[in-house]
């Protein structure tokens, strides 16, 4: 196996690990609060996982995977924007 193959697989598995961690963190927060909770870290793990998987998909030249991850990355960034934009504001 070539070094580049190992690097590409490492990027892919790191992205998958981030996606697993987002669900794991969400589950822990929800159990702690006894209701469904999506913490900010969920969106960070989504973003980092999505970016790593996007890189992986581009390297593998998989157009379906690339388009899917690119769209998700935009959504994760948008959710983080809303979170930080709304800090300090009272909901009506």
Number of C-alpha atoms within 10 A of each C-alpha: 5 6 8 9 10 11 12 18 13 14 20 18 16 17 24 17 14 21 21 14 17 21 15 13 18 18 17 14 16 15 12 11 10 9 10 13 16 15 15 16 14 20 21 18 21 25 25 19 26 25 18 22 27 25 19 24 22 15 11 12 11 12 11 9 15 19 13 14 23 16 12 16 19 12 15 18 15 12 15 17 11 10 12 10 10 11 8 7 7 6 5 3
